[in-house]
Amino acid sequence: MVTPQASAEQRLKDLGIDLPTPPQPLGTYVEAVQTGNLLFLSGMLPTEGRSAKFIGRVGAELDVETGRKAAYLAGLNALAVAREYLGSLDKVTRVIRLGVLVATAGDVRDQPKVADAASDLLQDVFGKDKNPCRMVYGVASLPLGTPVELELIFEVTG
């Protein structure tokens, strides 16, 4: 049972979530940059190690539920990067923005359903009062052939 006043780190424990090893850059960039009290994350993919766990487009090779699993994994990777950079997710005072890119085929209109998996994870960890604004985009393709990429901006303290 997760208590509403629990810290983000305590919520992770209560939810039984073990964050993965933070992904390493696949190119010439860093995974996180802080300016003032804002932490910007590079695009987070549904990877394990240096490989894509999910490959394909929603509405072609993958269904919505598989897209949701990919969005959830990308969210876990984002939390792992933020924790590694900050030392603790308890330093997050607000999730400012969540951008979700969903690779789709044809006339797919279920991008928000896919994005909700990442949104739900963030709400479970940080609480409803820290929910971000959100943009969801349908795109033709994403790095490594993944179905989802997340963009996150956190407000942080300390």
Disulfide bonds with the S-S distance in Angstrom:
none
